[in-house]
Every structure is written in structure tokens, then in C-alpha cells.
Amino acid sequence: MFGFVGKLIGFAFEFSWSMIKVLFSVVFLPIILIALVFGGLLSIAFPILIVAIIISLIAKEGKEV
């Protein structure tokens, strides 16, 4: 019984971590970038966007291998 409950807790943590990653990459990052652009902080928004693109390309290449 403890093993079953432990596995369920492990799956719950794994699922919540995946959901947090999706929320930050799909929802919060674009909102933050749009807010920076409207606030006139293009010098901060563009480097963040470039870093995000590079990280996504590296992560994408890593999953294919």
C-alpha cells in the first residue's frame, strides 16, 4: 500500500512539474514579453526572446536524438 501511494505521489509531482513548465512557456513568457514591449523596454524583451528561442531549439534537438 505504501508503494502504491508513493508512486501516486511521484506521478502527481511529475504531472505538476510538467504543467508548470507548460504554463510558464506558453502563457507567462508571452505575457511578460508583451508587457515589456508595451512598457517600452524593448532592450530587455528582445534578449529574453532570443534566449527563449535558443533554449527551445536546443531542447527540441535534444529530444530527437
PyRosetta script that sets phi, psi and omega in degrees:
from pyrosetta import init, pose_from_sequence

init()
pose = pose_from_sequence("MFGFVGKLIGFAFEFSWSMIKVLFSVVFLPIILIALVFGGLLSIAFPILIVAIIISLIAKEGKEV")
pose.set_psi(1, -40.8)
pose.set_omega(1, 179.3)
pose.set_phi(2, -65.4)
pose.set_psi(2, -36.2)
pose.set_omega(2, 178.5)
pose.set_phi(3, -65.0)
pose.set_psi(3, -41.0)
pose.set_omega(3, 179.2)
pose.set_phi(4, -64.3)
pose.set_psi(4, -46.3)
pose.set_omega(4, 179.3)
pose.set_phi(5, -65.1)
pose.set_psi(5, -39.6)
pose.set_omega(5, 177.9)
pose.set_phi(6, -62.4)
pose.set_psi(6, -41.5)
pose.set_omega(6, 177.7)
pose.set_phi(7, -65.5)
pose.set_psi(7, -39.2)
pose.set_omega(7, 178.1)
pose.set_phi(8, -64.5)
pose.set_psi(8, -40.3)
pose.set_omega(8, 176.9)
pose.set_phi(9, -64.4)
pose.set_psi(9, -40.2)
pose.set_omega(9, 177.2)
pose.set_phi(10, -61.9)
pose.set_psi(10, -43.4)
pose.set_omega(10, 177.4)
pose.set_phi(11, -64.4)
pose.set_psi(11, -37.6)
pose.set_omega(11, 179.3)
pose.set_phi(12, -64.0)
pose.set_psi(12, -43.9)
pose.set_omega(12, 178.3)
pose.set_phi(13, -64.8)
pose.set_psi(13, -40.6)
pose.set_omega(13, 179.4)
pose.set_phi(14, -63.8)
pose.set_psi(14, -42.6)
pose.set_omega(14, 179.4)
pose.set_phi(15, -65.8)
pose.set_psi(15, -43.3)
pose.set_omega(15, -178.8)
pose.set_phi(16, -66.6)
pose.set_psi(16, -37.1)
pose.set_omega(16, 177.2)
pose.set_phi(17, -64.3)
pose.set_psi(17, -40.9)
pose.set_omega(17, 178.2)
pose.set_phi(18, -63.9)
pose.set_psi(18, -41.8)
pose.set_omega(18, 179.9)
pose.set_phi(19, -66.0)
pose.set_psi(19, -38.6)
pose.set_omega(19, 178.1)
pose.set_phi(20, -63.6)
pose.set_psi(20, -42.7)
pose.set_omega(20, 179.0)
pose.set_phi(21, -62.5)
pose.set_psi(21, -41.9)
pose.set_omega(21, 179.5)
pose.set_phi(22, -65.2)
pose.set_psi(22, -44.4)
pose.set_omega(22, -179.9)
pose.set_phi(23, -61.9)
pose.set_psi(23, -43.8)
pose.set_omega(23, -179.1)
pose.set_phi(24, -67.9)
pose.set_psi(24, -38.2)
pose.set_omega(24, -176.1)
pose.set_phi(25, -81.1)
pose.set_psi(25, -30.2)
pose.set_omega(25, -175.3)
pose.set_phi(26, -98.4)
pose.set_psi(26, -33.1)
pose.set_omega(26, -173.8)
pose.set_phi(27, -105.5)
pose.set_psi(27, -58.1)
pose.set_omega(27, -170.2)
pose.set_phi(28, -73.3)
pose.set_psi(28, -40.1)
pose.set_omega(28, -178.9)
pose.set_phi(29, -61.4)
pose.set_psi(29, -48.1)
pose.set_omega(29, 177.3)
pose.set_phi(30, -63.3)
pose.set_psi(30, -36.5)
pose.set_omega(30, 178.7)
pose.set_phi(31, -64.4)
pose.set_psi(31, -43.0)
pose.set_omega(31, 179.1)
pose.set_phi(32, -63.6)
pose.set_psi(32, -43.6)
pose.set_omega(32, 179.7)
pose.set_phi(33, -64.3)
pose.set_psi(33, -41.2)
pose.set_omega(33, 178.5)
pose.set_phi(34, -64.9)
pose.set_psi(34, -40.8)
pose.set_omega(34, 178.4)
pose.set_phi(35, -64.3)
pose.set_psi(35, -39.0)
pose.set_omega(35, 177.9)
pose.set_phi(36, -65.2)
pose.set_psi(36, -39.7)
pose.set_omega(36, 179.4)
pose.set_phi(37, -65.9)
pose.set_psi(37, -45.8)
pose.set_omega(37, 179.1)
pose.set_phi(38, -67.0)
pose.set_psi(38, -27.9)
pose.set_omega(38, 177.9)
pose.set_phi(39, -80.4)
pose.set_psi(39, -3.2)
pose.set_omega(39, 177.9)
pose.set_phi(40, 84.9)
pose.set_psi(40, 18.6)
pose.set_omega(40, -178.1)
pose.set_phi(41, -105.7)
pose.set_psi(41, 54.8)
pose.set_omega(41, -179.8)
pose.set_phi(42, -63.7)
pose.set_psi(42, -29.6)
pose.set_omega(42, -179.5)
pose.set_phi(43, -67.8)
pose.set_psi(43, -18.9)
pose.set_omega(43, 175.6)
pose.set_phi(44, -96.7)
pose.set_psi(44, -36.8)
pose.set_omega(44, -175.1)
pose.set_phi(45, -67.6)
pose.set_psi(45, -42.1)
pose.set_omega(45, -177.6)
pose.set_phi(46, -65.4)
pose.set_psi(46, -45.7)
pose.set_omega(46, 176.9)
pose.set_phi(47, -62.4)
pose.set_psi(47, -37.4)
pose.set_omega(47, 177.2)
pose.set_phi(48, -63.4)
pose.set_psi(48, -42.1)
pose.set_omega(48, 178.9)
pose.set_phi(49, -64.0)
pose.set_psi(49, -42.9)
pose.set_omega(49, 179.7)
pose.set_phi(50, -64.1)
pose.set_psi(50, -43.2)
pose.set_omega(50, 178.5)
pose.set_phi(51, -63.4)
pose.set_psi(51, -41.5)
pose.set_omega(51, 178.6)
pose.set_phi(52, -63.1)
pose.set_psi(52, -40.3)
pose.set_omega(52, 178.5)
pose.set_phi(53, -64.9)
pose.set_psi(53, -44.5)
pose.set_omega(53, 179.5)
pose.set_phi(54, -62.6)
pose.set_psi(54, -44.3)
pose.set_omega(54, 179.7)
pose.set_phi(55, -63.6)
pose.set_psi(55, -41.1)
pose.set_omega(55, 179.4)
pose.set_phi(56, -66.7)
pose.set_psi(56, -36.2)
pose.set_omega(56, 177.2)
pose.set_phi(57, -67.5)
pose.set_psi(57, -40.8)
pose.set_omega(57, 178.6)
pose.set_phi(58, -65.5)
pose.set_psi(58, -43.6)
pose.set_omega(58, 179.4)
pose.set_phi(59, -65.0)
pose.set_psi(59, -36.8)
pose.set_omega(59, 178.8)
pose.set_phi(60, -66.3)
pose.set_psi(60, -41.9)
pose.set_omega(60, 178.5)
pose.set_phi(61, -67.3)
pose.set_psi(61, -35.6)
pose.set_omega(61, -179.3)
pose.set_phi(62, -67.6)
pose.set_psi(62, -31.3)
pose.set_omega(62, 179.6)
pose.set_phi(63, -76.6)
pose.set_psi(63, -26.4)
pose.set_omega(63, -178.6)
pose.set_phi(64, -74.9)
pose.set_psi(64, -28.4)
pose.set_omega(64, -176.3)
pose.set_phi(65, -78.7)
pose.dump_pdb("model.pdb")
